[in-house]
Amino acid sequence: MKFILGKKIRMTQIFDKEGNQIPVTLVLAGPCFVTQIKTKEKDGYCALQIGFEKLKKPKKSKIKKPFRYLREFRVEDEELKKFKVGQEINVSIFKEGEKVSVSGISKGKGFQGGVKRWGFSGRGASHGVKHEERTLGSVGASTPSRVLKGKKMPGRMGGERITVKNLEIVKVLPEKNLIAIKGALPGRKGTLLEIKTK
């Protein structure tokens, strides 16, 4: 299993050998460093904690945090032996054509209605309709006389953790710590992304 942390830069396009246009998202990935190794004996599960973006002045807190971001990745027991605390992980571990899963926080869109948030069709918009078109229909029921839990309603949209799977790596530039991934990735520019293979 391969994994790295990165920041979304922007979307652009790349042309392949046949001249086909490929939409890609550029990610500034790594270098990351192994900060902690968690084992079954000590912690109850196997995982690697990695840090991204070294801070010039570590934050003053009970725990020394020399990195801006710390994230954990679950790994198999046998794979833990390949890593040591302080080991560097960079984009050179990935190859072009590999499939990856990317996780990040989606763009926050604020308070939205049912049409935008859930894809409702809205109400009739023909001549003579006296109600607002972009509203929900009936919300409650005759029995029970209340709104059921989980009912799709207007509310805050976005700002959630999203994982996009089976994305192809189009280009890897180790000298610039850049990785170009086909398609759109969650979040705005500067969003922290977790990139990993299956």
Secondary structure, 3 states (H helix, E strand, C coil): CCEEEEEEEEEEEEECCCCCEEEEEEEEECCEEEEEEECHHHHCCCEEEEEEEEEEEEECCCCCEEEEEEEEEECCHHHHHHCCCCCEECHHHCCCCCEEEEEEECCCCEEECHHHHHCCCCCCCCCCCCCCCCCCCCCCCCCCCCCCCCCCCCEEECCCEEEEEEEEEEEEEHHHCEEEEECCCCCCCCCEEEEECC
